[in-house]
Amino acid sequence: MKKLLILALLAMVIPTTAMAMKGMEHQGDDNKMASGGMAMDGVVMLQEEVVDGVKAAAHLMDGKNGMGKMLMVMFTDAKTGAMISEGRCAVKVETPDEKVGAAQKMMKSKGMFGTAVSFDQPGVYHFKIGTKLADGKKRTFHFHHEN
């Protein structure tokens, strides 16, 4: 039930209904598995992680007007599935050459948090997202993507 709620919320935010399909095995140019995630019409679903009762689900999507990629993260209560959209978060990006950039504030958008990211090198990128959500508790989530 919780996964269905998350998928329904993401379908409202992301202009594609195809991402709601579960267990897709087609591996063509538009539909491929990438670093534990699924790519579909410019959207790459990354991993999910639960930390101290909060589930974070992240995805990358094509930015508007040549902005590159947008990293978007949605937080939900792990028990109830209720969306958590109040608080602050920032991301530090570690590039494939193991350099860690400065923290970038993630802006709220449609109940999610997002920021622009760029992929200048081939290899695995790590996203360490620090949060202080509505309950005031600090949490850190980790996602990765291979470019």
Secondary structure, 3 states (H helix, E strand, C coil): CHHHHHHHHHHHHCCCCHHHCCCCCCCCCCEEEECCEEEECCEEEEEEEEECCEEEEEEEEECHHHCCEEEEEEEEECCCCCEECCEEEEEEEECCCCCECCCEECEEECCEEEEEECCCCCCEEEEEEEEEECCCCEEEEEEEEEC
